[in-house]
């Protein structure tokens, strides 16, 4: 049984070339790395870009679930719930929003990983719930949690959070970065490949960081000087240092030593937003998710996204697709589109940004999940599109949608 949501989304937050899909899924079977016997690294995403002054997001899409923050500071989630990622005390999928247990007020930001979710409260503490096989909840165990639990050592002093596939990171008020969870490729950044069940410091980043983003198996940060550093898996060039060598500590992204204000990390690609609103991406590009007009190979260093060299406001990276809010407040997406996650009414992947149907203006936040996308409008409505096999679009069905549909119950 599902529960209809009657609240309102928080909206006051800081602020084509059509080509044939080369089937990134099949082309990259080598990337389906077994993380824990039965799970494959196919993931995401930080909902909305990690930007200066922002604590996280009001809307967060994970592997097969979505969560949103209301004006009262409560959290609502919907979609897949096999690991308890909806936080309602059950493992029952929900086709419409349900409340997260114990989080009825006082939350300022949320972030969603593959099958886990985290929240940052107004007092600066972090709580997480859902899948915990690699310690991504940070409670010192590997036990899944159906309701929120405290992250050890982070009862206060946190200003932003970012959830990756099986790992999570936090930015402290002193500008330091801490991460925990899966560390197979060094995505925790502590110089090892040992999983961490509680937060540990990222080497060399105990201060001087303004924003963070967590991808599938890599992590990135914006420094106070506007430069970008990344660490973790680099088989597809997602660290942007010109190599395919994974790194267990932060390395500089080539050409991005200053002028960056926001980051978005996808499964195997990364994007940055500059002070002028230009977007650059790097990493895997088999579905066109880098946005440079091609749909093959990888980009080991940042390249310009065609049509978005200025004026973009916000970026978000999904499994194999990317989105941006334009200067006009419209939503554009590019990359893989096999489930309609680009939102242009087709299932044809796009190597350059295209408009999302019906969202030419009035978009204030975006989030990209594994194969679905959601947006928050200036009037407080939430719209989602793409894959919907577990109800992650929140429209009361499990039907994929090629264009945006409203989340049931939003005003």
C-alpha positions as CSV (number, residue, x, y, z in Angstrom):
1,X,0.0,0.0,0.0
2,X,1.3,3.4,-0.8
3,X,0.7,6.8,0.8
4,X,-0.1,9.9,-1.1
5,X,2.0,13.0,-0.3
6,X,0.3,16.2,0.5
7,X,3.2,18.5,1.2
8,X,5.2,20.9,-0.9
9,X,8.7,20.8,-2.2
10,X,11.3,23.2,-0.9
11,X,12.1,25.5,-3.7
12,X,14.1,28.3,-2.0
13,X,17.6,26.8,-2.3
14,X,20.9,28.6,-3.1
15,X,21.3,28.7,-6.0
16,X,21.2,18.5,-32.0
17,X,22.9,16.2,-33.4
18,X,20.9,13.0,-33.2
19,X,23.1,10.0,-33.6
20,X,22.7,6.3,-33.4
21,X,23.3,4.8,-29.9
22,X,26.4,2.6,-29.8
23,X,24.8,0.6,-27.0
24,X,27.1,1.6,-24.1
25,X,25.7,-1.3,-22.1
26,X,27.0,-4.0,-24.5
27,X,30.1,-2.1,-25.5
28,X,31.2,-1.9,-21.9
29,X,30.7,-5.4,-20.5
30,X,34.2,-5.1,-19.1
31,X,32.9,-2.2,-16.9
32,X,30.4,-4.4,-15.1
33,X,32.7,-5.0,-12.3
34,X,31.5,-7.3,-9.5
35,X,31.6,-5.2,-6.3
36,X,30.1,-7.7,-3.9
37,X,29.3,-10.9,-5.8
38,X,25.9,-9.9,-7.0
39,X,26.0,-6.2,-7.5
40,X,27.3,-4.4,-10.6
41,X,28.8,-1.0,-10.8
42,X,26.3,0.8,-13.0
43,X,25.7,4.0,-11.2
44,X,25.2,7.5,-10.5
45,X,25.0,10.5,-9.5
46,X,24.7,13.4,-7.3
47,X,21.4,15.0,-7.5
48,X,21.9,18.5,-8.6
49,X,25.4,19.8,-8.9
50,X,27.7,20.3,-5.9
51,X,28.0,24.0,-6.0
52,X,29.6,26.7,-3.8
53,X,27.3,27.6,-1.0
54,X,25.0,24.6,-1.5
55,X,24.6,21.9,1.1
56,X,23.2,19.2,-1.2
57,X,19.9,19.0,-3.0
58,X,16.1,19.3,-2.5
59,X,15.6,16.4,-4.9
60,X,17.8,13.3,-5.2
61,X,17.6,10.3,-7.6
62,X,19.3,7.0,-6.9
63,X,19.6,3.7,-8.7
64,X,15.8,3.0,-8.7
65,X,14.5,5.5,-6.1
66,X,13.9,9.2,-5.7
67,X,13.7,11.4,-2.6
68,X,12.6,15.0,-2.1
69,X,12.8,17.6,0.7
70,X,9.6,19.5,1.7
71,X,9.3,23.1,2.9
72,X,8.8,21.8,6.4
73,X,12.2,20.0,6.2
74,X,10.7,16.5,6.0
75,X,11.9,13.9,3.5
76,X,9.7,11.9,1.2
77,X,10.9,9.0,-1.0
78,X,9.4,6.7,-3.6
79,X,10.4,3.8,-6.0
80,X,12.6,0.8,-5.3
81,X,13.0,-0.2,-1.7
82,X,14.7,-3.6,-1.7
83,X,17.4,-2.4,0.7
84,X,15.3,0.0,2.7
85,X,16.4,3.0,0.7
86,X,13.0,4.7,1.1
87,X,13.5,4.8,4.9
88,X,9.9,3.9,5.8
89,X,10.8,0.9,7.9
90,X,9.9,-1.6,5.1
91,X,11.4,-3.2,2.0
92,X,8.2,-2.6,0.0
93,X,8.5,-0.6,-3.3
94,X,6.4,2.6,-3.3
95,X,4.8,4.0,-6.5
96,X,4.1,7.4,-4.8
97,X,5.9,9.3,-2.0
98,X,6.1,8.1,1.5
99,X,7.6,9.8,4.6
100,X,11.0,8.8,5.9
101,X,10.7,7.6,9.4
102,X,11.9,10.1,12.0
103,X,12.7,12.9,9.4
104,X,9.5,15.0,9.7
105,X,11.4,18.3,10.0
106,X,14.8,19.8,10.3
107,X,16.5,18.4,7.1
108,X,18.3,20.8,4.8
109,X,19.7,18.5,2.1
110,X,19.5,15.0,0.8
111,X,21.7,12.8,-1.5
112,X,20.9,9.4,-3.0
113,X,23.3,6.5,-3.9
114,X,22.5,3.3,-5.6
115,X,20.4,1.7,-2.8
116,X,21.1,4.1,0.0
117,X,20.1,7.6,1.0
118,X,21.5,10.3,3.3
119,X,20.2,13.5,4.8
120,X,21.9,16.5,6.3
121,X,20.0,18.2,9.1
122,X,19.9,21.8,10.0
123,X,22.2,21.2,13.0
124,X,24.9,19.8,10.7
125,X,24.6,16.1,11.5
126,X,24.3,13.3,8.9
127,X,21.9,10.4,8.9
128,X,21.7,7.5,6.3
129,X,19.6,4.5,5.5
130,X,19.2,1.7,3.0
131,X,21.9,-0.7,1.7
132,X,25.0,-1.0,3.8
133,X,27.0,-3.9,2.4
134,X,30.1,-1.8,2.1
135,X,29.6,0.4,5.1
136,X,28.1,3.3,3.1
137,X,25.8,4.3,5.9
138,X,28.7,5.0,8.2
139,X,27.3,3.5,11.3
140,X,30.2,1.1,11.9
141,X,28.4,-1.9,10.5
142,X,27.5,-3.6,7.2
143,X,23.8,-4.1,8.2
144,X,21.1,-2.6,6.0
145,X,19.0,-0.1,7.8
146,X,15.3,0.4,7.0
147,X,15.2,3.8,8.9
148,X,17.8,6.5,9.3
149,X,20.8,5.9,11.5
150,X,23.5,8.4,12.7
151,X,26.8,8.5,10.8
152,X,29.5,7.9,13.4
153,X,31.4,11.1,14.3
154,X,29.2,13.4,12.2
155,X,26.7,14.6,14.8
156,X,27.5,18.2,13.8
157,X,29.8,20.4,11.7
158,X,28.8,19.1,8.2
159,X,27.9,21.6,5.5
160,X,27.3,19.2,2.5
161,X,26.9,15.5,1.6
162,X,27.3,13.4,-1.5
163,X,26.3,9.8,-2.0
164,X,28.0,7.5,-4.7
165,X,27.3,3.9,-5.6
166,X,28.5,2.2,-2.4
167,X,30.3,5.1,-0.8
168,X,29.3,8.5,0.8
169,X,31.2,11.7,1.5
170,X,30.7,14.8,3.6
171,X,32.1,18.3,3.5
172,X,32.7,19.8,6.9
173,X,32.3,23.5,7.9
174,X,36.1,23.7,8.1
175,X,36.4,22.7,4.4
176,X,37.6,19.2,5.0
177,X,36.3,16.1,3.2
178,X,35.5,12.8,4.9
179,X,34.3,9.6,3.1
180,X,33.2,6.1,4.0
181,X,32.0,2.9,2.5
182,X,33.3,1.0,-0.5
183,X,36.9,1.7,-1.3
184,X,37.7,-0.9,-4.0
185,X,39.2,1.7,-6.3
186,X,40.4,4.2,-3.8
187,X,37.2,6.3,-3.9
188,X,37.4,7.1,-0.2
189,X,40.7,8.9,-0.9
190,X,42.6,7.8,2.2
191,X,45.5,6.2,0.3
192,X,44.2,2.7,0.6
193,X,41.7,0.3,-1.0
194,X,40.2,-0.8,2.4
195,X,36.5,-0.3,2.9
196,X,35.7,2.1,5.7
197,X,32.7,1.6,8.0
198,X,33.0,5.1,9.5
199,X,34.2,8.4,8.0
200,X,37.9,8.9,7.4
201,X,39.7,12.0,6.2
202,X,40.5,12.3,2.5
203,X,44.3,12.6,2.1
204,X,45.3,16.2,1.6
205,X,41.8,17.6,1.8
206,X,41.3,18.3,5.5
207,X,40.6,22.0,4.6
208,X,40.3,24.2,1.5
209,X,37.3,22.5,-0.2
210,X,34.1,24.3,-1.3
211,X,32.1,21.5,-2.9
212,X,32.1,17.7,-3.4
213,X,30.5,15.2,-5.8
214,X,30.4,11.4,-5.6
215,X,30.1,9.2,-8.7
216,X,29.9,5.5,-9.3
217,X,33.4,4.6,-8.0
218,X,35.1,7.9,-7.9
219,X,34.8,11.2,-6.0
220,X,35.7,14.8,-6.9
221,X,36.0,18.1,-5.0
222,X,36.2,21.9,-5.9
223,X,38.9,23.7,-3.9
224,X,38.6,27.3,-2.6
225,X,40.7,28.4,-5.6
226,X,38.1,26.9,-8.0
227,X,40.3,24.0,-9.0
228,X,39.1,20.4,-9.3
229,X,40.6,17.3,-7.8
230,X,39.3,13.7,-8.2
231,X,40.2,10.3,-6.9
232,X,39.1,6.6,-7.2
233,X,38.5,4.5,-10.3
234,X,39.9,5.9,-13.5
235,X,39.6,3.2,-16.1
236,X,37.5,5.5,-18.3
237,X,39.3,8.7,-17.6
238,X,36.7,10.0,-15.1
239,X,39.5,11.5,-12.9
240,X,40.4,13.9,-15.8
241,X,44.1,13.7,-15.3
242,X,44.9,12.5,-18.8
243,X,45.5,8.9,-17.7
244,X,43.5,5.7,-17.0
245,X,45.3,5.0,-13.8
246,X,43.1,4.8,-10.7
247,X,44.2,6.9,-7.7
248,X,43.7,6.4,-4.0
249,X,44.4,10.0,-3.2
250,X,43.3,13.2,-5.0
251,X,44.8,14.3,-8.3
252,X,44.4,17.5,-10.2
253,X,42.0,17.5,-13.2
254,X,43.8,18.7,-16.2
255,X,43.1,22.4,-17.2
256,X,40.7,23.0,-14.3
257,X,42.9,24.8,-11.8
258,X,40.6,27.7,-11.3
259,X,37.1,29.0,-12.2
260,X,35.0,26.0,-11.4
261,X,31.8,26.5,-9.2
262,X,30.0,23.2,-9.5
263,X,30.6,19.5,-10.1
264,X,28.5,16.5,-11.1
265,X,29.7,12.9,-11.1
266,X,28.1,10.1,-13.0
267,X,28.8,6.4,-13.3
268,X,32.0,6.7,-15.3
269,X,32.0,10.4,-16.2
270,X,32.3,13.8,-14.6
271,X,31.3,17.3,-15.4
272,X,32.2,20.8,-14.2
273,X,30.4,24.1,-14.3
274,X,32.5,27.3,-14.7
275,X,31.9,30.8,-13.3
276,X,30.7,31.8,-16.8
277,X,28.2,29.0,-16.9
278,X,30.2,26.8,-19.3
279,X,30.0,23.1,-19.0
280,X,32.9,20.7,-19.5
281,X,32.8,16.9,-19.2
282,X,35.3,14.0,-19.3
283,X,35.4,10.2,-18.9
284,X,33.4,7.5,-20.6
285,X,31.4,8.6,-23.6
286,X,29.9,5.5,-25.2
287,X,26.4,7.0,-25.1
288,X,27.4,10.6,-25.7
289,X,27.2,11.6,-22.0
290,X,30.2,13.9,-22.4
291,X,28.2,16.0,-24.8
292,X,30.9,16.9,-27.4
293,X,29.0,15.5,-30.4
294,X,30.7,12.1,-30.4
295,X,29.5,8.8,-29.1
296,X,32.6,6.6,-28.7
297,X,35.8,6.1,-26.7
298,X,36.6,8.1,-23.6
299,X,37.8,11.6,-22.9
300,X,40.8,11.7,-20.6
301,X,40.6,15.4,-20.0
302,X,37.8,17.9,-20.0
303,X,36.0,18.9,-23.2
304,X,33.4,21.5,-23.9
305,X,29.7,20.4,-24.0
306,X,28.4,21.7,-27.4
307,X,25.9,24.5,-26.9
308,X,26.7,25.0,-23.3
309,X,29.9,27.1,-23.3
310,X,28.1,29.7,-21.2
311,X,24.9,30.4,-19.4
312,X,24.3,27.1,-17.6
313,X,23.1,27.3,-14.0
314,X,23.2,23.8,-12.7
315,X,24.4,20.4,-13.8
316,X,23.5,16.8,-12.9
317,X,25.1,13.5,-14.0
318,X,23.2,10.2,-14.1
319,X,24.3,6.6,-14.9
320,X,25.2,7.4,-18.5
321,X,23.4,10.7,-19.1
322,X,23.9,14.3,-18.1
323,X,21.5,17.3,-17.7
324,X,21.8,21.0,-17.2
325,X,19.5,24.0,-16.3
326,X,20.0,26.7,-18.8
327,X,20.1,30.5,-18.3
328,X,16.4,30.6,-19.3
329,X,15.6,28.1,-16.6
330,X,15.0,25.3,-19.1
331,X,16.2,21.7,-18.8
332,X,18.5,20.1,-21.4
333,X,19.9,16.5,-21.3
334,X,22.2,14.4,-23.3
335,X,23.7,10.8,-23.4
336,X,22.0,7.5,-23.0
337,X,18.3,7.5,-23.7
338,X,17.2,3.8,-23.8
339,X,14.6,4.4,-21.1
340,X,13.6,7.9,-22.1
341,X,15.8,9.5,-19.4
342,X,16.7,12.4,-21.8
343,X,13.1,13.4,-21.8
344,X,12.8,14.4,-25.5
345,X,10.0,11.9,-26.4
346,X,12.4,9.3,-28.0
347,X,14.6,6.5,-26.9
348,X,17.5,7.6,-29.1
349,X,20.7,8.6,-27.3
350,X,21.9,12.1,-27.9
351,X,25.6,13.3,-28.2
352,X,24.7,16.9,-27.6
353,X,22.2,18.6,-25.3
354,X,18.5,18.6,-26.3
355,X,15.5,20.2,-24.7
356,X,13.4,18.2,-22.3
357,X,9.8,18.3,-23.5
358,X,7.7,20.8,-21.5
359,X,10.5,22.1,-19.4
360,X,11.7,25.1,-21.5
361,X,11.6,27.4,-18.4
362,X,10.8,27.4,-14.7
363,X,13.2,24.6,-13.6
364,X,15.0,25.3,-10.3
365,X,16.6,21.9,-9.6
366,X,17.5,18.7,-11.4
367,X,18.6,15.3,-10.4
368,X,19.8,12.4,-12.5
369,X,19.5,8.7,-11.4
370,X,20.8,5.6,-13.0
371,X,18.2,5.6,-15.8
372,X,15.7,8.3,-14.7
373,X,15.7,12.0,-14.2
374,X,13.6,14.4,-12.1
375,X,13.2,18.2,-11.9
376,X,11.7,20.7,-9.5
377,X,9.8,23.6,-10.9
378,X,9.5,27.2,-9.6
379,X,5.8,26.5,-8.7
380,X,6.8,23.6,-6.5
381,X,5.9,20.7,-8.6
382,X,8.1,17.7,-9.2
383,X,8.3,16.0,-12.6
384,X,10.2,12.8,-13.5
385,X,10.9,10.8,-16.7
386,X,12.7,7.7,-17.9
387,X,12.9,4.2,-16.3
388,X,10.1,3.4,-14.0
389,X,10.3,-0.3,-13.3
390,X,10.1,0.2,-9.5
391,X,8.0,3.3,-9.4
392,X,10.9,5.8,-9.2
393,X,9.0,8.3,-11.3
394,X,6.4,8.6,-8.6
395,X,3.4,8.7,-10.9
396,X,1.6,5.7,-9.4
397,X,2.7,3.3,-12.2
398,X,5.6,1.3,-13.3
399,X,5.5,2.5,-16.9
400,X,8.5,4.1,-18.4
401,X,8.0,7.7,-19.5
402,X,9.7,9.4,-22.5
403,X,8.6,12.9,-21.3
404,X,8.1,14.4,-17.8
405,X,5.2,13.3,-15.7
406,X,4.1,14.8,-12.4
407,X,4.9,13.1,-9.1
408,X,1.6,12.1,-7.6
409,X,0.5,14.4,-4.7
410,X,2.8,17.4,-5.4
411,X,1.0,20.7,-5.5
